Amino acid sequence: FRDFVTDGVNGRVFDHEGPEAAARLAAVLETTLRETDTRRRLAAAARASVQRFDYARYADMLLEDFATLAPLTQS
C-alpha cells in the first residue's frame, strides 16, 4: 500500500507482519481516532490523492511507464 499511502500525509501505515501486528494496528487506530485534527487532515489528503488513482488515469500512467521501459515500435 505504500504506493498509495504516505504515512502521516494521506493515511497511516503500520508494520503488519509478526505476532504483534494486531496490537500495532490497534495503536495506530486508537491514536488516529483520538487526534481529531490529524484525522481530518489525513482524510482530506486521502480524498485528494485518490483522484490520482482513478482507474482510467492510473492505467494511462502505467502505460506511460511501460512505454519508457519498452518503447513500442510501429509496423
N, C-alpha and C positions, 0 to 999 in steps of 0.2 A: 504493500500500500504506500510505500514511501515515494512512489512515482506520483501519487495523488495528494498525499497528506504531508505537510511540513509541520512537525511538532511545534506547538505554541503559536503557529501562524494561522492555519486553517483547520486545525484539529489537534488531536493528542495521539501520541504513539507510545507504546509500551513494549517491553520485551515479552513476547507471547510464548516463549519456549521455556521449558523446565517446569519443575514441580510447583513453583511459586507464581505461575502465570496468572492464576485466578486472583490471587491477592494483589498482584501488581495492577491488574485491570480494575479491581475494586478501588484501589487507592487513587488511580487516575480519575475514575468516575466520581468518587467522593469529592476530590479536590475541585473538579470541574463543576460539579453541582453547587458547591459552596461558593465559588468565585463568580458571582453573577456578571460582573463587568467583563471578566475574561471569557465566560461562556458566550455572552452576546457578541463580543469581538470575534471569537472563533467562528460562531455561526454566520456572521456577516461575511467573513473572509471565505468560508466554505461555500456560501451561496455564490459569491463572485467567482471563485475558482472552478466551480462545477461547469460553468459556461465553456471553459477551455476544453472540457472533455465531452461535449456534445458528440454523439456518435458520428455524425457526418463530418464535423470539424476534426475530431480525433482521427478518423480514417484518412482524411486529407493530410494531416500531419504525419501519419505513419507512412503514407505513400511518398511524401516528400523525402522523408528519411531514407526509405528504401531506394529511392531514385539516386540519392547521393552515394549509396553503398554499391549499387549495381546499375549504372546508367542503362536505360533501355535503348536499344538500337532500333532504328526504323528500317523496315524492309521495303 
